[in-house]
């Protein structure tokens, strides 16, 4: 009921030429503004979220590589100590750094994929470190026993730890690839409103151009032709077109003036006769 009254009032309202043109241009500007705002907000939201995931993946890859280097260096130091003639000592290893950073990998945003892999690394690390602590007791025996301990007990656990770290790194790389693909898809999704807005804007511009040509430019040319015919051959000014704005009022005024002028000329000719 309310909408019906509103549309009736809108139809009965008399809009000027300026109002019609301003409303047309404002509608185009509003559509472009809203769609561009949606595109910017969508892209910003997607970019911030995915960028954080990508940055976390890169940081996790660096951490995994660092853990791999630490264990590899520790294993080589044990091997060097076995070959020395002096009494071998267990090399230093920053266990707190390893466990804290491995826990940070478990708590990464990609928990569902990385968590079990990080757990495997922790289990392999615990087994490797526990076996490495046997070094001081093993070196007191013969060289052959020490060599057998290293290659048959410690090295398999080191290989398992290395495999788990490599598997963890591969999992992080896959997650990085997925997030990069998500970023690319999100980028194209975010520009869709902008593309639609441009298309709609072009369509509205064409409609506005048709509106201006049909309701303003063509009537002006008709008025000019009628006025030239009136001035050149004293023909009656008979241009008519639909409208309720200033252009229609101008045409009515010209028609009225031309009619009065013709009547005045006719009276002058009659008086002269």
C-alpha positions as CSV (number, residue, x, y, z in Angstrom):
1,X,0.0,0.0,0.0
2,X,2.7,2.4,1.0
3,X,4.9,1.5,-2.0
4,X,1.9,2.0,-4.3
5,X,1.4,5.5,-3.0
6,X,5.1,6.2,-3.3
7,X,5.3,5.1,-6.9
8,X,2.2,7.2,-7.8
9,X,3.7,10.2,-6.2
10,X,7.0,9.5,-8.1
11,X,5.1,9.3,-11.4
12,X,3.2,12.5,-10.7
13,X,6.4,14.3,-9.7
14,X,7.7,16.8,-12.3
15,X,11.4,16.4,-12.8
16,X,13.5,19.1,-14.5
17,X,16.1,18.4,-17.2
18,X,18.8,19.0,-14.6
19,X,17.2,16.6,-12.2
20,X,16.8,13.8,-14.8
21,X,20.4,14.1,-15.9
22,X,21.8,14.4,-12.4
23,X,19.8,11.3,-11.3
24,X,21.0,9.3,-14.3
25,X,24.6,10.2,-13.7
26,X,24.3,9.6,-9.9
27,X,22.8,6.2,-10.4
28,X,25.8,5.2,-12.6
29,X,28.2,6.6,-10.1
30,X,26.5,4.9,-7.2
31,X,26.6,1.5,-8.9
32,X,30.3,1.9,-9.7
33,X,31.1,3.1,-6.2
34,X,29.3,0.3,-4.5
35,X,30.8,-2.4,-6.7
36,X,34.3,-1.0,-6.5
37,X,33.9,-0.9,-2.7
38,X,32.8,-4.5,-2.6
39,X,35.8,-5.5,-4.8
40,X,38.3,-3.6,-2.6
41,X,36.9,-5.0,0.7
42,X,36.7,-8.5,-0.7
43,X,40.3,-8.4,-2.0
44,X,41.6,-6.9,1.2
45,X,39.9,-9.5,3.4
46,X,41.1,-12.4,1.2
47,X,44.6,-10.9,0.8
48,X,45.1,-10.4,4.6
49,X,43.9,-13.9,5.5
50,X,45.8,-15.8,2.8
51,X,48.9,-13.6,3.1
52,X,49.1,-14.6,6.8
53,X,48.8,-18.3,5.9
54,X,51.5,-18.0,3.2
55,X,53.8,-16.1,5.5
56,X,53.2,-18.8,8.2
57,X,54.0,-21.6,5.7
58,X,57.2,-19.9,4.6
59,X,58.2,-19.5,8.2
60,X,57.4,-23.1,8.9
61,X,59.5,-24.2,6.0
62,X,62.5,-22.3,7.3
63,X,62.0,-23.8,10.8
64,X,61.8,-27.3,9.3
65,X,65.0,-26.7,7.4
66,X,66.7,-25.4,10.5
67,X,65.6,-28.5,12.5
68,X,66.9,-30.7,9.7
69,X,70.3,-28.9,9.7
70,X,70.6,-29.2,13.5
71,X,70.0,-32.9,13.6
72,X,72.3,-33.5,10.6
73,X,75.1,-31.5,12.2
74,X,74.5,-33.4,15.5
75,X,74.7,-36.7,13.8
76,X,77.9,-35.8,12.0
77,X,79.5,-34.7,15.3
78,X,78.7,-38.1,16.8
79,X,80.3,-39.8,13.8
80,X,83.4,-37.7,14.1
81,X,83.7,-38.4,17.8
82,X,83.5,-42.1,17.2
83,X,86.5,-41.9,14.8
84,X,88.7,-40.0,17.3
85,X,91.2,-41.8,19.5
86,X,90.4,-39.7,22.5
87,X,87.5,-40.4,24.8
88,X,84.3,-39.4,22.9
89,X,81.9,-37.0,24.4
90,X,78.3,-36.4,23.5
91,X,78.0,-33.3,21.3
92,X,76.0,-30.4,22.5
93,X,72.5,-30.1,21.1
94,X,69.9,-27.3,21.7
95,X,67.0,-29.6,22.7
96,X,64.8,-26.7,23.9
97,X,65.1,-24.9,20.6
98,X,64.2,-28.1,18.7
99,X,61.2,-29.0,20.8
100,X,59.8,-25.4,21.1
101,X,60.0,-24.9,17.3
102,X,58.6,-28.3,16.6
103,X,55.7,-27.4,18.9
104,X,55.2,-24.2,17.0
105,X,54.8,-26.2,13.8
106,X,52.2,-28.3,15.5
107,X,50.3,-25.1,16.4
108,X,50.4,-23.6,12.9
109,X,47.1,-22.7,11.2
110,X,47.5,-25.8,9.0
111,X,46.9,-28.0,12.0
112,X,44.9,-30.7,10.4
113,X,47.7,-31.4,7.8
114,X,50.8,-30.6,9.8
115,X,49.9,-31.7,13.3
116,X,50.4,-35.5,12.8
117,X,53.6,-34.9,10.8
118,X,55.0,-32.8,13.6
119,X,54.1,-35.5,16.1
120,X,56.0,-38.1,14.0
121,X,59.0,-35.8,14.0
122,X,58.8,-35.5,17.8
123,X,58.6,-39.3,18.2
124,X,61.5,-39.8,15.9
125,X,63.5,-37.1,17.6
126,X,62.9,-38.6,21.0
127,X,64.1,-42.0,19.8
128,X,67.1,-40.6,18.1
129,X,68.2,-38.5,21.1
130,X,67.6,-41.4,23.5
131,X,69.8,-43.7,21.4
132,X,72.5,-41.0,21.0
133,X,72.9,-40.8,24.8
134,X,74.3,-44.4,24.6
135,X,77.4,-43.0,23.0
136,X,79.5,-42.6,26.2
137,X,78.8,-46.2,27.2
138,X,79.5,-47.6,23.8
139,X,82.8,-45.8,23.1
140,X,84.4,-47.6,26.1
141,X,84.1,-50.9,24.1
142,X,85.9,-51.8,21.0
143,X,85.9,-49.8,17.8
144,X,83.9,-52.5,16.0
145,X,81.2,-52.5,18.6
146,X,81.0,-48.7,18.5
147,X,80.8,-48.8,14.7
148,X,78.1,-51.4,14.8
149,X,76.2,-49.3,17.3
150,X,76.3,-46.3,15.1
151,X,75.3,-47.9,11.8
152,X,72.8,-50.5,13.2
153,X,71.2,-48.5,16.0
154,X,71.7,-44.7,15.7
155,X,71.8,-44.3,12.0
156,X,68.4,-46.0,11.3
157,X,66.8,-43.7,13.9
158,X,68.5,-40.7,12.3
159,X,67.2,-41.8,8.9
160,X,63.7,-42.1,10.3
161,X,64.0,-38.6,11.8
162,X,65.2,-37.2,8.5
163,X,62.4,-38.8,6.6
164,X,59.8,-37.4,9.0
165,X,61.3,-33.9,8.8
166,X,61.3,-34.2,5.0
167,X,57.7,-35.4,5.0
168,X,56.8,-32.5,7.3
169,X,58.5,-30.1,4.9
170,X,56.7,-31.6,1.9
171,X,53.4,-31.2,3.8
172,X,54.1,-27.5,4.4
173,X,55.1,-27.0,0.7
174,X,51.8,-28.6,-0.3
175,X,49.9,-26.3,2.1
176,X,51.8,-23.3,0.6
177,X,50.8,-24.4,-2.9
178,X,47.2,-24.7,-1.8
179,X,47.2,-21.2,-0.2
180,X,48.8,-19.7,-3.2
181,X,46.1,-21.2,-5.4
182,X,43.5,-19.9,-3.0
183,X,45.0,-16.5,-3.2
184,X,44.8,-16.6,-7.0
185,X,41.2,-17.8,-7.0
186,X,40.3,-15.1,-4.5
187,X,41.9,-12.4,-6.6
188,X,39.8,-13.3,-9.6
189,X,36.7,-13.6,-7.4
190,X,37.3,-10.2,-5.9
191,X,37.5,-8.5,-9.3
192,X,34.3,-10.0,-10.5
193,X,32.1,-7.2,-8.9
194,X,34.4,-4.7,-10.5
195,X,34.0,-6.3,-13.9
196,X,30.2,-6.5,-13.5
197,X,30.1,-2.9,-12.4
198,X,32.0,-1.8,-15.5
199,X,29.7,-3.8,-17.7
200,X,26.6,-2.4,-16.0
201,X,28.1,1.1,-16.1
202,X,28.7,0.8,-19.8
203,X,25.1,-0.4,-20.3
204,X,23.8,2.5,-18.3
205,X,25.9,5.0,-20.2
206,X,24.5,3.6,-23.5
207,X,21.0,3.9,-22.0
208,X,21.7,7.4,-20.9
209,X,23.1,8.3,-24.3
210,X,19.9,6.9,-25.9
211,X,17.8,8.8,-23.4
212,X,19.6,12.1,-24.2
213,X,19.4,11.6,-27.9
214,X,15.7,10.5,-27.9
215,X,14.3,13.1,-25.5
216,X,16.6,16.1,-25.8
217,X,18.9,16.1,-28.8
218,X,16.3,15.0,-31.4
219,X,13.6,17.3,-30.1
220,X,16.1,20.2,-30.3
221,X,16.9,19.4,-33.9
222,X,13.1,19.2,-34.7
223,X,12.6,22.5,-32.9
224,X,15.4,24.1,-34.9
225,X,14.1,22.7,-38.2
226,X,10.6,24.0,-37.4
227,X,11.9,27.4,-36.4
228,X,14.0,27.7,-39.6
229,X,11.0,26.7,-41.7
230,X,8.9,29.4,-39.9
231,X,11.5,32.1,-40.4
232,X,12.3,31.2,-44.1
233,X,8.8,30.5,-45.5
234,X,6.4,31.7,-42.8
235,X,5.2,28.1,-42.2
236,X,3.3,27.4,-39.1
237,X,5.4,26.2,-36.2
238,X,3.9,22.7,-35.5
239,X,6.6,20.8,-33.6
240,X,5.1,18.7,-30.9
241,X,6.6,16.0,-28.6
242,X,5.9,14.5,-25.3
243,X,7.5,15.8,-22.1
244,X,6.9,17.8,-19.0
245,X,10.3,19.5,-18.4
246,X,11.9,22.8,-19.4
247,X,12.4,21.6,-23.0
248,X,8.7,21.0,-23.5
249,X,8.0,24.4,-21.9
250,X,10.5,26.0,-24.3
251,X,8.9,24.4,-27.3
252,X,5.4,25.5,-26.2
253,X,6.7,29.0,-25.7
254,X,8.3,29.1,-29.2
255,X,5.0,27.7,-30.7
256,X,3.0,30.4,-28.9
257,X,5.4,33.2,-29.9
258,X,5.5,32.0,-33.5
259,X,1.7,31.8,-33.6
260,X,1.3,35.3,-32.2
261,X,3.9,36.6,-34.6
262,X,2.0,35.1,-37.6
263,X,-1.2,36.6,-36.4
264,X,0.5,40.0,-36.1
265,X,1.9,39.7,-39.6
266,X,-1.5,38.8,-41.0
267,X,-3.1,41.8,-39.4
268,X,-0.4,44.1,-40.7
269,X,-0.9,42.8,-44.2
270,X,-4.7,43.2,-43.9
271,X,-4.2,46.8,-42.7
272,X,-1.9,47.6,-45.6
273,X,-4.5,46.4,-48.0
